[in-house]
Amino acid sequence: MDKNTKSPAVLIIEDEPTQRQLLQAMLEKYGFTILTADNGADGIAAWRANKAKIRIIITDLMMPAVNGLEVIDAIRSEEESYTYIMALTQSSGKEIIVKVLEHGADDYVSKPIVPQELKLRMQAALRILRLQDYNVLISGLAELAAERSGETAAHLKRIKRYSYILAGEICAQKTNPDKGITFAEDIANLSVLHDIGKNSLPDGLLNKRTRYTTREFEMCKEHTTLGGDILSRLHRETGSPYLLIGYEIAMYHHESWDGSGYPKGLKGNEIPISASIVGFADVYDSMLSRKPYKDALPLSYVEEMIEAQKGKRFAPQVVDAYQKQRKQILTVRKEIPDSDFF
């Protein structure tokens, strides 16, 4: 571990004293702050009392009264921010490992504990936590960008739900079979970053309520490359493919299927499907929403425009996905009015 970096607190829940003390000694050597509990009930109580401090939990599975799986279940049902959970197990058999992961553990360590293996698994845990922290920070910046540009929190929330529905439909149709099982969730979670580059634009430009001049519009368009650059740097620093999707969304959500969009004038399948989905969701919701400088457009008009722009502004597969999931998307609009905030 990096001794110059303060490591997060670790809660060890282990009923066997020798094993508990051994683990504590190993992790303190690596620079972690350690809390301990000698049974499952006390472990849950310790976590509840120190939620803000504890980022990693290592729990034994075989404990009397409240076992390790019950500990995992309790934490996952109550946590408000992400906690990395590692299970201690006597068995490395597939059945118990699958069961542990099904209950929500992130990793496991087999007994007897091998110090070097534990060190590597803790390093992996820290990498995951750093990415989680990046996600929280970036989401905060995304909400700030939306607020500065006059968008509502409800707008971001609807875009997130639309993107999940559209991406799920596209996956179901196997039009993108190379995408992983978290494809729809990743796009939904990262959709809020589409306008993150607006944080770098002046307030006077973002808050203007009259038509942009040609020069002002060109300046506004730069939010795509500004946001893309932010996420590209984070991707290079972390190597996270998750942030690469965020980069695609921020950079390319204003590209058009016919090549008339910006910033690169990409055409057709040159445009990442993530950006096509979020770009559609953003335009769709904006047209149906009332803003200080415009009234909401009628749904019938919006849907006529969508059909007319299929293969022009919008990717055909995204329009098809909307038409198949239209009822579900309209339900989202009713469930999240503009008075609803995060």
N, C-alpha and C positions, 0 to 999 in steps of 0.2 A: 504494500500500500504506500501511497505517497505521504511521507511523514509531515510534509509541509501543508497538507490539506486536512482540515478537520473532518473526520468521518462521522456519519450519523450514529445515533444511539441504537444499540441492539438489545432486544429483550430475549433472554434465554429462558425457555420453559422446560425444565427437566427435573424429574422426581428423583433421579439417582445422583447423590451428592458428588461422587467422584467424577462422573461424566460432566456434571454441571460446572465443577471447578476447573476441569481440564479445558472445557470450551471457553470459559471465561478467561483463563490464562492465555490461551492461543489468541483470542480476539483482542485482548488488551495489548498484547505484543504488537498487533497490527495497527494499533492506534484507535480502536473503537471504544466508545463509552458503553459500559455494560450495565444492564439491569437484569435481575434474575427473579425467577419464581419457581417453587418446588412442586407445583401442581397446576392443573389446567384452570381451575377456578381463580386462583390467585394470579395466574398469568393474564387472564382476561381482564381482571380488575386492574392490574398494573398497566396494561395497555390503555384502558379507559382513562386512567389518571394521568397518563403521559403521552397522549396521542400526538401532540405537537412535536414531541421530541423523538419518539421511536419511529424509525423508518424501516427497520428490518426485525423480523421475528424468527427465531429458530426454536421450533417446538418438537419435543419428543412425541411419538404417536401413542406408545403404550403407557398410559398413565391411568391410575384408578379414578373413579368418579367421573371426571371430565377428561376425555381422551384428546389426543392431538387433532383428530378430524373435527371434533366438536369445537375446539379452539379456533380452528381455521374458519369453520362455518360462522361462528359468532363474530369474528373480526370482519369477515367479508360482508356480513349483513349490516354492520354498523359503521364501517369506515367512511369517512367523508373525503379523505385524500388517500392516495395509493400507499399501501404498506407492502413491502416485499416479504413474502413468507417462505421459509425453508423448513422442510420436515426432516426430522431425524428418524431413520428406520433401520431395524435390524436386518431387514430383507431387501435385496436388490431385485427381487422378482418383478416381472412386468405387471402382474395383477395389482400388487400394492402400490406400485408407482403410478399406474393409471388411476387408481382410486384417489391417491393423494392429489394428483393434478386435477381430477374432476371436482374435488372439493374446493379448489381455488389456490392451492400452493403453487408457487412459482418454480421451486426447485426442491431437491432432496439431497441429503447426505447420508451415506450408509455408515453404520457402526461396524467395527471400530473406526473412529475418525482418523483419516490420514491428513496431517497438517498441510501438506502442499495442495491436496485436493480442496480442502476447506478454503485455503487462501485464494485459489483460482475461482471457486464458486462465489466467494465474497466480492472479488473483483468484478465478476459478471453482474452481481447484484448492484454494485455501485454504478456500473455503466447504465443499467436499466433506470436507476433512480435519477441519474443525470439527465437522461432523455425525458423522463417524466417532468423534471423541473423545467427543461427547455419548453416542453409543451405548455405548462402552466404560464410561463413567462410570455410565450408567443401568443397564447390565447388572450392574455391581458392586453397585449399590444394591439391585437386584432379588434377587441372591443373598444379600445381608445380610438383607433382609426375610424371605426363606424360612428362613434359618438361625435368625433370632430367633423365628419362629413355629413352629419344630419341624419344618419340612419338609426333605426331603433334596434334595441337588443332583440326584439321580437323578429325583426327582419333576419338577423343572423340565425336565430333559432329555427325559423321556417326553412331557410336555405339548407341548414344542416339536415333537417328531416326530409326535405325534397331530395337532396343529394343521395341520402341513404336509400330512399325508395327507388330512385332512377338507377342507381348503380346496382342495386339488388336485382332489378328487372333485367338489366343488361347481362349480369352474371347468369341469371336463370336461363336466358336465351343462348348462352354460350357464345356470344359474339366476341368475347374476350377470354378465351379459355386459359390464357397464360396467367390470369390474375389469381392471387391467392384467396383463401377463404375470408380474410379480413379486408378485402378490397373495398366493399361497401362501407364498412365501419371507418376505415382509414380516410376515405374521401369525405365522408360526413364530418368526421372530427376535424379535418384540415380545411374544410370549406370556409370556416370563419376567417381564414388567413387571406382570402382572395384580395382584399383591399388593404393589407397591412402596409403597403408602400405609401398610402396616403398620410401616414405619420410624418413623412418627409416633405409634404407639400405645405405651403403657407396657408394660414387660416382664411385669409381674404379670398383665396381661390376656392377653397373647399366650401365656404359659406356663401358664395355668390348665388343670388337668386334670379339673376337675369342671364340671358344667353351668353355663352363664352365667345370671346373673340377667337380668331384662328390661332393666335399666339397662345392664348390662355388654354384652349383645348389641347394644343400640343404639349403644354406643360402638364396638364391633368393626365394625359395619356402616360406620362412617365411613371405614374404610380405602379404600373406593371413591372417595369424593369427595376425600379427601386425595391419593391417587395421581393421580386425574384432574386435580386442580389443579396438581400438579407438572409433569405432561406438557403441560397446556394452556399454562402459562407458557413452557415450552421451545419449544412450537410457535409461540407468538406471537413469540418472540425470533428464531427461525430461519426461520419460514415453511415449515418442512419438512412435506409431507404424510405423510411416514413417521412423524413424531412424532404427527401427528393420529390415526393408527391406534392408536398406543400409548395415547393419551388415551382413545379409545373402549374399548379393552380394559380398562384400569384402572378406568374409571368405570362401565362397564355389564356386566361379566362376571357379576354376580349378578342381572341382570334375568331375568325369566321370560316365556315366550311368551304366557302368559295374563294378564300384567299384575300378577302377585302378587309380583314380585321387588323389589329395591331397587338404587340409591337413589331412582330417579325413578318407578318403577312403569310403565316403558315396556311396550308391548304389541306383539306380532306384529312386523311389518316396521319398526316404530319403533326396534327394537333393531338396532344395527349388526351385520352378519353376522360381523365380526371378533370381537366380544364374545360372540356366540352360540357360535361355534366354540371359543374358548378356555374359556368358561364350562363347556361340555359336557366338554371334555378334562380340566379341573381336577376336576370332580365325579366323572367316571368313574375317574380314576386314584386319587383319594382314597378312594373306596369299595373299590377293590381292594387298597389298601395297608394294611399293619399300622402302627399308631401306638401310642405309649405308653399311650394311653387307650382304644384299641379294637383289635379283631382285624380282619383283612381279611375282606370279605364274599365269598361264593362268586360266581363269574362268572355262574352261572345266575340267581342272585337279582338281580344287578346288571342283567343284560340284560332280565329281566322288568320291573324298575323303569323302565328306559329306555323300553321299549315303552309302559308305562302312562303315562309322563310326556311322551310325544310330543304336541306341541300344548298342553302345560300348562307344565311346567318347561322343556322343550327345544324348540327350533325344529324343525319337521318335516323340513326339508331337511338339517339336521345329523344327525338320527337316521337318515335314509335313507342319508346318506353313510357313517355308521358301519357300517350293516348291509352296504353294498356293499364296504366295505374292512375288514371285521371281521378277516379272516385276517391282513392286514398289520399291523393295530394290535395284535393279540395277539402277533405276532412281536416287535414293539417291546417289549412288556412282558417277554418272555423275554430279550431282548438287553440290557436295561438294568435289572438288579435293584437293590434299594436299597443294595447295597454298592458300586455303581458311582458314582463322582463325576466332576465336570468335571475 
